[in-house]
Structures are given as structure tokens and as C-alpha cells.
Amino acid sequence: MVTGAFWFDLGQRSDYGSKYSGGLGTYTAKHCPTAIYSKQTHKTFFVYGGTTQQEERRLLAMVGFFDHSTGMVCQPTVVHDKQKVNDPHDNPSLSIDSEGYLWVFISGRARHRPGFKYRSTEPYKIDAFEQISEEEFTYPQPWWIPGQGVLHLFTKYTQGRELYWNRSQYGLGWTREQKLAGMGGHYQISRCIGSRVITAFNYHPKGNVDKRTNLYFLETSNQGESWQTVDQRKVTPPLTQTDHMALVKDYEADSRLVYLKDITVDGKGNPVILYITSDHHEPGPPSAEARVDFCTMGRP
């Protein structure tokens, strides 16, 4: 029996609490999207990390929906049982293709736990799913673009947490993986707006994840065929230098850490990035100068 979402503790503690803790059923923010509204069915489909009995702590990739017509949440479906995995880094993300099939991208972890892609057997139904592939990817961010197909942004642990992408017209055959950024490690947050896929990311000095800093931005309007900065200067991936023209703000110069939370666009199509900056990665007084920031960037 599924009892609910994970409460997760990474085990890294200081005098003022755990580095990561709390109800993180949709952990991390780097798995997205985790919920999609369907106009055709008037339902919001969602994914999360569930478990069986708390004593067992076995991660289950779950999918469900909220029916706006009835105001009720359905009985969720287990898409994949991660067996002995006890870590919501393996949580799923969600995509819905142009025919209404639900796609669940289940994250792997580093290079020792694979990721999985599943597709529903019927459009807009969560009763059954078929496994499409087993691959190496972490932090899946699949975006289905009308008339184009799906662009998948993800992470591989090649030389640190490096950013990659590939694409598919129907989700079955995929292009080769291409590296977007590799400066020692990155986290990213992305969004699909029409045909545009926008992404913001930071970097880890010398590969240290507790020193994540700087704010970068790139976007594509052709499924990764080309990438450009916010002022429409074309770039050639992968990014390997920290002072790249995709840099929005040099927080490393201010000794500030950057934690990415969300990204979208305003009414004029300008990217808006929500993030937290801090001078320390631990909770409590060491991070007393932590604050929420947002950045709006004008397009020419």
C-alpha cells in the first residue's frame, strides 16, 4: 500500500538542522515539470515520489490527477518501483505529447542508477504504462513542443554534474546527446513557452556543489538546433568558461551562492528567474544573509 510522499534527510547536519529536510515529494526543483493541466480533460496530471511503508522506505514513481470537474483527486498509479532506492533524487517528471499520451521520465542518480522513460498505454489515462527505455540521466526536464516534438534537458555525471540535451519527434527515437555546459558542475531550471525553451543555470567552482554560484541563461526556439543568450547572441555549446556571454550576473565575485527555484517569462516575453542567494550553504546563522532574488531580463 502506498502511504504517501517521502520525507527526506540527506544526512548532512549542522548545529541548526539538516541541509535538506522536510516534505519533498516533488524533490528536487530540478525535476520539471511535475504537474501539467490538460484542457482536453480538464484535469491536472502530476507525478511525485511515493513510498510503501515508512519502515521499508522504497521509492515509487507515482502519477495521478486532479479532476477540476469533480474537485477530486484520483487513486494514484505506481509507474515504477525503484526497489532498494531510498532517495528522491530518483523522483519523476512529466510530459504529455500531442496525442495525449503521458510520459514519465524517472531520474537516475549519478552513473550507478539508471533513469527510465515510460509512456501511458492510452491517451490521458494513468491506468497502465509501458517502459520505453533505460538510460543514464538525472534531473529530467522534458518539454513537449507543439508541432516539433520533445526536447529533453538533463544532467549526466561526466565531469561533475554537466548539462545535456537531446530531442525526439515522437519520443521513441532520439538524437544523440549533446553537452550544453560543463564548467565543473551545474544545476538548471527550465521552462517551455510556446516554441521557446528557456533555461537558467549556475556552476560549481572546482566541482564543489556547496559552492554553487553565478547565474547563466540560454534559450532555444528550434529544439536545440541553435542556442542564444537573452540579447539574441548565438552561442556554440558546450559552455566551458565561467565568463561566457551567457553569464547574467557574476555572483562569484560577490562571494554569493545561487540556488535556482523557478523561471518563466513576463507579459512581454522577457525571462524572469526566481532564485535564492546566500553566503553559506548551511542553515542557521552562517546563512543569515540569505535572500530571495529575481531577475527580469529585457529582450532587444
C-alpha positions in Angstrom: 0.0 0.0 0.0 1.3 3.5 -0.9 1.4 5.6 2.2 2.5 9.0 0.8 5.4 11.0 -0.3 9.0 10.9 1.1 10.2 13.0 4.0 13.8 13.2 3.1 17.0 13.9 5.0 20.3 13.8 3.2 22.1 13.1 6.4 24.3 16.3 6.2 23.6 18.1 9.5 24.9 21.1 11.3 24.1 22.7 14.7 21.0 24.3 13.2 19.4 21.3 11.4 19.7 19.2 8.2 21.0 20.6 4.9 17.9 19.1 3.2 14.8 18.1 5.1 11.0 18.2 5.0 8.2 17.0 2.8 10.0 16.7 -0.5 7.6 14.6 -2.5 8.4 16.6 -5.7 12.1 17.0 -4.8 14.0 18.4 -6.5 13.2 21.7 -8.2 15.4 20.4 -10.9 12.8 17.8 -11.9 10.3 19.6 -14.0 7.5 19.7 -14.9 5.8 17.7 -12.2 2.3 18.8 -13.0 0.5 19.7 -16.3 -3.0 20.9 -16.8 -4.9 19.3 -19.7 -7.6 21.4 -21.4 -8.9 18.4 -23.2 -9.8 16.6 -20.0 -10.0 19.5 -17.5 -7.6 17.6 -15.3 -4.2 18.4 -13.9 -1.9 15.4 -14.1 1.0 15.2 -11.7 3.9 13.0 -10.6 5.7 12.6 -7.3 7.8 10.2 -5.2 5.8 7.9 -3.1 6.7 5.0 -0.8 5.1 1.9 0.7 5.6 1.5 4.5 7.8 4.1 6.2 9.9 1.3 7.7 10.7 0.0 4.2 11.4 3.3 2.6 11.2 2.1 -1.0 10.8 4.9 -3.6 7.9 4.6 -6.0 7.4 6.8 -9.0 3.8 7.8 -8.8 1.3 9.5 -11.2 -2.1 10.9 -10.5 -4.5 13.7 -11.5 -6.9 16.2 -10.0 -10.2 16.4 -11.8 -11.3 20.0 -11.9 -14.9 19.0 -12.9 -15.4 16.9 -9.7 -12.9 18.6 -7.4 -11.5 15.1 -6.6 -8.0 13.5 -6.7 -7.8 10.1 -8.3 -6.2 7.0 -6.8 -2.6 7.3 -8.0 -0.8 4.7 -10.1 2.7 3.3 -9.4 4.6 3.7 -12.7 8.0 2.3 -11.5 9.3 0.7 -8.3 12.8 1.8 -7.6 13.3 -1.3 -5.3 16.0 -0.5 -2.8 16.4 3.2 -3.7 15.6 5.4 -0.7 16.4 8.8 -2.3 14.0 11.3 -4.0 16.8 12.3 -6.4 15.2 9.5 -8.4 11.8 11.2 -8.5 9.9 11.5 -11.8 9.0 14.4 -14.1 6.1 14.5 -16.6 5.3 15.4 -20.2 2.2 15.0 -22.3 2.6 14.5 -26.1 0.4 15.9 -28.9 -1.8 12.8 -28.9 -2.4 12.9 -25.1 0.0 10.1 -24.1 1.5 10.8 -20.7 5.3 10.4 -20.5 7.0 9.8 -17.1 10.8 10.4 -17.0 12.2 8.8 -13.9 15.5 10.2 -12.8 18.6 8.0 -12.3 21.4 9.0 -9.9 25.0 9.7 -10.9 26.3 6.8 -13.1 25.3 3.9 -10.9 21.4 4.1 -11.0 19.7 4.4 -14.5 16.9 6.6 -15.5 13.7 5.3 -17.2 11.2 6.6 -19.7 7.6 5.4 -19.6 4.6 6.1 -21.8 0.9 5.6 -20.9 -0.8 2.9 -22.9 -3.8 5.1 -23.6 -4.1 8.9 -24.1 -5.0 10.8 -20.9 -5.1 7.6 -18.9 -2.9 6.6 -16.0 -4.1 3.0 -15.6 -1.1 1.4 -17.3 2.4 2.4 -18.6 4.9 0.8 -20.8 8.7 1.2 -20.4 10.3 2.8 -23.4 13.9 3.0 -22.4 16.5 2.6 -19.6 19.2 5.3 -19.9 21.7 7.4 -18.0 20.1 10.7 -17.0 19.5 12.7 -13.8 17.3 15.8 -13.2 15.0 15.2 -16.2 13.3 18.2 -17.7 11.3 17.1 -20.8 9.3 19.7 -22.8 6.8 18.7 -25.4 6.8 21.5 -28.1 3.7 21.7 -30.3 4.5 20.7 -33.9 8.1 19.8 -33.1 8.3 17.0 -30.5 10.0 16.7 -27.2 13.3 18.4 -26.1 14.8 16.8 -23.0 17.2 18.8 -20.8 19.0 16.6 -18.3 22.2 16.1 -16.3 24.9 13.5 -16.6 27.7 12.9 -14.1 30.5 13.0 -16.7 33.0 15.6 -15.2 30.8 16.8 -12.4 27.0 17.5 -12.9 27.2 18.5 -16.6 24.1 19.7 -18.6 23.0 17.8 -21.8 20.1 17.7 -24.2 18.6 15.6 -26.9 15.3 15.6 -28.8 12.7 13.3 -30.4 9.8 13.8 -32.7 7.6 11.1 -31.1 9.5 10.1 -28.0 10.7 6.7 -29.4 13.8 7.5 -31.4 16.2 10.1 -30.0 19.0 12.2 -31.4 22.5 11.8 -29.8 23.1 13.5 -26.5 24.8 16.9 -26.7 26.5 18.8 -23.9 25.1 22.2 -23.1 27.5 23.3 -20.3 30.5 21.8 -18.5 32.4 24.1 -16.1 32.8 21.8 -13.2 29.1 21.1 -12.5 25.7 22.8 -12.8 22.1 22.9 -11.7 19.5 24.2 -14.1 15.8 25.2 -14.1 13.9 25.4 -17.4 10.5 26.1 -18.9 8.8 25.8 -22.3 6.9 28.9 -23.5 5.4 28.2 -26.9 8.3 27.1 -29.1 10.8 28.6 -26.8 12.7 26.5 -24.2 14.5 28.8 -21.7 17.0 27.6 -19.1 18.9 29.3 -16.2 21.8 27.5 -14.5 24.6 28.1 -12.1 28.0 26.4 -11.7 30.1 24.7 -9.1 33.6 26.1 -8.6 36.1 23.2 -8.7 33.1 20.8 -8.7 32.0 21.7 -5.2 28.2 21.5 -5.0 28.2 23.5 -1.8 29.8 26.4 -3.7 27.2 26.8 -6.5 27.3 30.3 -7.8 26.8 32.7 -10.8 23.6 33.0 -12.9 23.6 32.0 -16.6 20.8 32.0 -19.2 20.3 30.4 -22.6 17.3 29.7 -24.8 16.4 27.8 -28.0 13.4 28.0 -30.3 14.3 25.0 -32.5 14.7 22.1 -30.2 18.4 22.8 -29.6 19.5 23.2 -33.2 20.8 26.6 -32.0 21.1 28.4 -28.7 21.3 32.1 -27.9 21.7 34.5 -25.0 18.9 36.8 -23.8 20.1 39.5 -26.1 20.0 37.0 -29.0 23.7 36.4 -29.4 24.2 32.9 -30.8 26.4 30.6 -28.7 28.1 27.3 -29.6 27.7 24.6 -26.8 29.2 23.3 -24.7 29.9 26.3 -22.4 33.3 25.7 -20.7 34.3 29.1 -19.5 32.7 30.8 -16.5 33.0 34.3 -18.0 30.8 33.2 -21.0 28.5 35.8 -22.6 25.6 33.7 -21.3 26.5 35.0 -17.8 23.7 37.2 -16.4 25.3 38.1 -13.1 28.7 37.3 -11.6 27.8 36.2 -8.0 31.1 34.5 -7.6 32.8 38.0 -7.5 30.5 38.9 -4.6 31.1 35.5 -2.8 27.4 34.7 -3.0 25.9 31.3 -3.6 23.0 30.8 -6.0 20.0 28.4 -5.6 17.7 28.3 -8.6 14.0 27.9 -8.0 11.8 28.9 -11.0 11.8 30.5 -14.4 9.1 31.9 -16.7 8.5 35.0 -18.9 6.6 38.2 -18.3 3.8 39.6 -20.5 6.4 40.9 -23.0 8.2 37.6 -23.3 11.2 38.7 -21.1 12.7 35.9 -19.0 12.1 36.1 -15.2 14.2 34.0 -12.9 13.5 33.3 -9.2 16.4 32.2 -7.1 17.9 32.4 -3.6 21.3 33.9 -2.8 23.3 33.2 0.3 26.8 33.5 1.7 26.8 29.9 3.1 25.2 26.6 2.3 24.3 25.6 5.9 21.1 26.6 7.7 21.1 29.0 10.6 23.3 32.0 11.4 26.0 31.1 8.8 23.4 31.8 6.2 21.8 34.8 7.9 22.3 36.9 4.7 20.2 34.5 2.6 17.6 36.3 0.5 15.2 35.6 -2.3 16.0 37.4 -5.6 14.5 37.6 -9.0 15.9 38.8 -12.3 14.0 40.1 -15.3 15.9 40.4 -18.5 14.8 42.6 -21.4 15.0 41.2 -24.9 16.0 43.5 -27.8 
